[in-house]
Amino acid sequence: MIYQVDDKKIEVNIEDIQNNHMYIAMMTLDELKENYHHFHITKRALLHCEETSSLDQNIIIPHTDYYYGLINLINARDVFIKKDSLSFFIFKNLFLVVVIDDEDGHIKEVFQSSSDYVLERGVSITRLVYYFLSELISKDYQYIEELQEEIEELESHDSEEESLYFTNKLRQMSKELLLLRNYYDNLVIIGEELQMNHHHIFEDDDMRYFEIFTRRIERLSDNVQILRELLNQASEAHQSKLDYKLNKTMQFFTIVTTIFMPLTLIAGWYGMNFKNMPELESQYGYPIVIGISVLLVIGLVILFKKKKFF
């Protein structure tokens, strides 16, 4: 679909495109293959579009009289689901979106809403690109807030009974935030490249829009970094609990070992059974040894209590 958007949104055919009007268009990759010559896109650029459609990254490349870009969208709510992906071409009077994968219809929805919104603000190629890109990430702030709530909820499961769940969830969320951080860093590169305004495709008075877009992506990236730090703090707190539990266990075994060490010495001492050991012949030798052992145990327990070892 192709819309002329000078003062109102009018659907037109490819043959109706003129240099003195502003257009926004969306089509599939197959449709682009059939009609690329109408947009003066070279065969080499089309092949490049087909090749980069399989890449799992975001790129933007300036050509002689247009920009070519590829965006693989990440759903901040679930970064592991299948990504929507699109290519785009930016000319002086045309913003062309090429849908590569859009199972949930998100790209089509953004295309329609952004083109309607720009008519209310005044049409220019810069605004067409800016509002489209902004709409693509418009819900990301909400998703990041939900991720923060999920981290806070995860901390409530930091218990001995749910330690395995906590550890696995922590590892999964750490991967999610790393993917999100890389995703936003790539979008920042796209914003910075657009600010370069190669071949003066964009209006100089409107370049602030791409600065705003870039700063918005940087804030999202910073928010993700804050969440990563929160996750690291949760991980450190969890590890501290595990270390504390281990230390208490080791302390218990140390106390038990220390209490029974004198008893082991006594048992070893009188287990030698030398003939000249007078205690072996004594009538009260056995109860005396028992009494000494009991007194030693009681004395050591009292000592450890005073030292607050337990």
C-alpha positions as CSV (number, residue, x, y, z in Angstrom):
1,M,0.0,0.0,0.0
2,I,1.2,3.5,-0.9
3,Y,-0.2,6.7,0.6
4,Q,0.3,10.3,-0.5
5,V,0.5,12.3,2.7
6,D,0.9,16.0,1.7
7,D,-2.1,17.3,3.5
8,K,-4.3,14.2,3.8
9,K,-3.8,10.5,3.5
10,I,-4.7,9.3,0.0
11,E,-3.9,5.8,-1.3
12,V,-2.2,5.8,-4.7
13,N,-0.6,3.4,-7.2
14,I,3.1,3.1,-7.8
15,E,2.7,4.8,-11.2
16,D,1.2,7.9,-9.5
17,I,4.3,8.7,-7.5
18,Q,5.7,12.2,-8.3
19,N,8.8,14.0,-7.0
20,N,6.8,17.0,-5.7
21,H,4.6,15.0,-3.3
22,M,5.4,13.1,0.0
23,Y,4.7,9.4,0.3
24,I,4.8,6.6,2.8
25,A,4.5,3.0,1.6
26,M,4.5,-0.6,2.9
27,M,4.9,-3.8,1.0
28,T,6.3,-7.3,1.4
29,L,9.7,-8.4,0.2
30,D,8.1,-10.3,-2.7
31,E,6.2,-7.2,-3.8
32,L,9.4,-5.2,-3.7
33,K,11.1,-7.7,-6.0
34,E,8.3,-7.1,-8.5
35,N,8.3,-3.3,-8.3
36,Y,11.8,-2.2,-7.1
37,H,12.6,-0.5,-10.4
38,H,9.7,2.0,-9.8
39,F,11.6,3.3,-6.8
40,H,14.9,3.4,-8.7
41,I,16.3,0.8,-6.3
42,T,19.2,-1.0,-8.0
43,K,19.3,-4.8,-8.4
44,R,22.3,-4.9,-6.2
45,A,20.5,-3.1,-3.4
46,L,17.6,-5.5,-3.8
47,L,19.9,-8.5,-3.4
48,H,21.5,-6.8,-0.4
49,C,18.0,-6.5,1.1
50,E,17.4,-10.3,0.5
51,E,20.7,-11.2,2.1
52,T,20.4,-9.0,5.2
53,S,16.9,-10.2,5.8
54,S,18.4,-13.3,7.4
55,L,20.6,-11.3,9.8
56,D,19.8,-11.2,13.4
57,Q,20.8,-7.6,14.0
58,N,19.8,-3.9,13.2
59,I,21.7,-2.1,10.5
60,I,21.5,1.1,8.4
61,I,23.4,1.8,5.2
62,P,23.5,5.1,3.3
63,H,23.4,4.8,-0.5
64,T,23.8,7.5,-3.1
65,D,20.3,9.0,-2.8
66,Y,18.6,6.9,-0.1
67,Y,19.1,5.0,3.1
68,Y,18.6,1.3,3.5
69,G,18.0,-0.2,6.9
70,L,17.1,-3.5,8.6
71,I,15.4,-3.8,12.0
72,N,14.7,-7.0,13.9
73,L,12.2,-6.0,16.6
74,I,12.5,-7.5,20.0
75,N,9.5,-7.7,22.3
76,A,10.8,-6.5,25.6
77,R,8.1,-8.5,27.4
78,D,9.5,-11.8,25.9
79,V,12.8,-11.5,24.0
80,F,12.9,-15.2,23.2
81,I,9.8,-15.3,21.0
82,K,10.1,-15.0,17.2
83,K,11.1,-11.5,16.1
84,D,9.2,-9.3,13.7
85,S,11.6,-7.9,11.1
86,L,11.5,-5.2,8.4
87,S,13.6,-3.4,6.0
88,F,13.2,0.3,5.0
89,F,14.2,2.7,2.3
90,I,14.3,6.4,2.9
91,F,14.2,8.7,-0.1
92,K,13.7,12.5,-0.1
93,N,10.0,12.2,-0.7
94,L,9.3,8.5,0.1
95,F,9.5,6.3,3.2
96,L,9.2,2.7,2.1
97,V,8.7,-0.1,4.7
98,V,9.3,-3.6,3.5
99,V,7.8,-6.2,5.8
100,I,9.8,-9.4,6.2
101,D,8.1,-11.0,9.1
102,D,5.0,-9.7,10.9
103,E,2.9,-12.5,12.3
104,D,1.2,-10.4,14.9
105,G,0.5,-7.5,12.6
106,H,2.5,-5.1,14.8
107,I,4.4,-3.5,11.9
108,K,1.2,-2.9,9.9
109,E,-0.4,-1.3,13.0
110,V,2.6,1.0,13.5
111,F,2.6,1.9,9.9
112,Q,-1.0,3.0,9.9
113,S,-0.9,4.9,13.2
114,S,2.4,6.7,12.6
115,S,1.2,7.9,9.1
116,D,-2.1,9.2,10.6
117,Y,-0.2,10.9,13.5
118,V,2.3,12.8,11.3
119,L,-0.5,14.4,9.3
120,E,-1.5,16.2,12.5
121,R,2.0,17.5,13.0
122,G,3.1,18.6,9.5
123,V,4.5,16.2,6.9
124,S,8.2,15.8,6.1
125,I,10.3,12.8,5.4
126,T,12.1,13.3,8.7
127,R,8.8,13.3,10.6
128,L,7.6,10.2,8.7
129,V,10.7,8.2,9.7
130,Y,10.8,9.6,13.2
131,Y,7.2,8.8,14.1
132,F,7.4,5.3,12.6
133,L,10.5,4.4,14.5
134,S,9.1,6.0,17.7
135,E,5.9,4.0,17.4
136,L,8.0,0.8,17.0
137,I,9.3,1.3,20.6
138,S,6.4,3.1,22.1
139,K,5.4,0.3,24.4
140,D,9.0,-0.6,25.5
141,Y,8.8,1.7,28.5
142,Q,5.8,-0.2,29.8
143,Y,7.5,-3.5,29.2
144,I,10.6,-2.4,31.1
145,E,8.4,-1.4,34.0
146,E,6.9,-4.9,33.9
147,L,10.4,-6.3,33.9
148,Q,11.2,-4.3,37.0
149,E,8.1,-5.6,38.7
150,E,9.1,-9.1,37.7
151,I,12.5,-8.7,39.3
152,E,10.9,-7.4,42.5
153,E,8.5,-10.3,42.5
154,L,11.5,-12.7,41.9
155,E,13.1,-11.4,45.1
156,S,10.2,-12.6,47.1
157,H,11.0,-16.2,45.9
158,D,14.5,-16.0,47.3
159,S,14.0,-18.7,49.9
160,E,15.6,-22.0,50.7
161,E,12.6,-23.9,49.3
162,E,12.6,-22.0,46.0
163,S,16.4,-21.6,45.6
164,L,16.5,-23.6,42.3
165,Y,13.6,-21.7,40.8
166,F,15.2,-18.4,41.8
167,T,18.6,-19.3,40.3
168,N,17.1,-20.5,37.0
169,K,14.9,-17.4,36.7
170,L,17.8,-15.2,37.5
171,R,19.9,-16.7,34.8
172,Q,17.0,-16.4,32.2
173,M,16.3,-12.7,33.1
174,S,20.0,-11.9,32.9
175,K,20.1,-13.3,29.3
176,E,16.9,-11.3,28.5
177,L,18.4,-8.0,29.7
178,L,21.7,-8.6,27.9
179,L,19.8,-9.1,24.6
180,L,17.7,-6.0,25.2
181,R,20.8,-3.9,26.0
182,N,22.4,-5.0,22.7
183,Y,19.2,-4.4,20.8
184,Y,18.9,-0.8,22.1
185,D,22.6,-0.2,21.4
186,N,22.0,-1.1,17.8
187,L,19.1,1.2,17.6
188,V,21.2,4.0,18.9
189,I,23.6,3.4,16.0
190,I,20.7,3.8,13.6
191,G,19.7,7.1,15.2
192,E,23.2,8.4,15.1
193,E,23.6,7.4,11.5
194,L,20.3,9.2,10.6
195,Q,21.6,12.3,12.3
196,M,24.6,12.3,9.9
197,N,22.1,13.1,7.1
198,H,24.1,11.7,4.2
199,H,23.4,13.3,0.9
200,H,21.1,15.8,2.7
201,I,18.0,13.5,2.4
202,F,16.4,15.1,5.5
203,E,15.4,18.7,6.1
204,D,18.0,20.5,8.3
205,D,15.3,22.1,10.4
206,D,13.9,18.7,11.4
207,M,17.1,17.0,12.4
208,R,16.3,17.5,16.1
209,Y,13.7,14.6,15.7
210,F,16.5,12.1,15.2
211,E,18.3,13.5,18.2
212,I,15.2,13.0,20.3
213,F,14.8,9.5,19.0
214,T,18.5,8.7,19.8
215,R,18.2,10.1,23.3
216,R,15.0,8.1,23.8
217,I,16.7,4.9,22.9
218,E,19.7,5.8,25.1
219,R,17.3,6.2,28.1
220,L,15.8,2.8,27.3
221,S,19.3,1.3,27.2
222,D,20.1,3.1,30.5
223,N,16.9,1.7,32.1
224,V,17.9,-1.8,31.0
225,Q,21.3,-1.3,32.5
226,I,19.7,-0.3,35.8
227,L,17.6,-3.4,35.7
228,R,20.7,-5.5,35.1
229,E,22.3,-3.8,38.2
230,L,19.1,-4.6,40.2
231,L,19.4,-8.2,39.0
232,N,23.1,-8.4,40.0
233,Q,22.1,-7.0,43.5
234,A,19.5,-9.7,43.8
235,S,22.0,-12.3,42.7
236,E,24.6,-11.1,45.2
237,A,22.0,-11.1,48.0
238,H,21.0,-14.6,47.1
239,Q,24.6,-15.7,47.1
240,S,25.2,-14.0,50.4
241,K,22.3,-16.1,51.9
242,L,23.8,-19.2,50.5
243,D,27.2,-18.3,51.9
244,Y,25.7,-17.5,55.3
245,K,23.9,-20.8,55.3
246,L,27.1,-22.7,54.4
247,N,29.0,-20.8,57.0
248,K,26.4,-21.7,59.7
249,T,26.6,-25.3,58.6
250,M,30.4,-25.3,58.7
251,Q,30.3,-23.6,62.1
252,F,28.0,-26.3,63.5
253,F,30.3,-29.1,62.3
254,T,33.3,-27.2,63.7
255,I,31.7,-27.0,67.1
256,V,30.7,-30.6,67.1
257,T,34.2,-31.6,66.1
258,T,35.7,-29.4,68.8
259,I,33.4,-30.9,71.5
260,F,34.3,-34.5,70.6
261,M,38.0,-33.9,70.0
262,P,38.9,-34.3,73.8
263,L,36.6,-37.3,74.0
264,T,38.5,-38.8,71.1
265,L,41.8,-38.1,72.8
266,I,40.6,-39.8,76.0
267,A,39.3,-42.8,74.1
268,G,42.6,-43.1,72.2
269,W,44.6,-42.7,75.4
270,Y,42.9,-45.4,77.3
271,G,42.5,-47.6,74.3
272,M,46.2,-48.3,74.4
273,N,45.7,-50.9,77.2
274,F,49.3,-50.8,78.6
275,K,49.7,-53.2,81.6
276,N,51.0,-50.5,83.9
277,M,48.1,-48.1,83.5
278,P,46.6,-47.9,87.0
279,E,43.2,-46.7,85.8
280,L,42.6,-50.0,84.1
281,E,42.6,-51.8,87.5
282,S,40.7,-49.1,89.4
283,Q,37.2,-49.9,90.6
284,Y,36.0,-46.3,89.8
285,G,38.1,-45.8,86.6
286,Y,35.2,-46.3,84.2
287,P,32.7,-43.9,85.9
288,I,35.5,-41.4,86.5
289,V,36.2,-41.3,82.7
290,I,32.5,-41.0,82.0
291,G,32.2,-38.1,84.5
292,I,35.3,-36.3,83.0
293,S,33.8,-36.7,79.5
294,V,30.5,-35.3,80.5
295,L,32.1,-32.4,82.3
296,L,34.2,-31.6,79.2
297,V,31.2,-31.6,77.0
298,I,29.2,-29.4,79.4
299,G,32.1,-27.0,79.8
300,L,32.7,-26.7,76.1
301,V,29.0,-26.1,75.4
302,I,29.0,-23.3,78.1
303,L,32.1,-21.8,76.6
304,F,30.7,-21.7,73.1
305,K,27.5,-20.3,74.4
306,K,29.4,-17.4,76.0
307,K,31.3,-16.8,72.8
308,K,27.9,-16.8,70.9
309,F,29.0,-19.5,68.5
310,F,25.5,-20.8,68.5
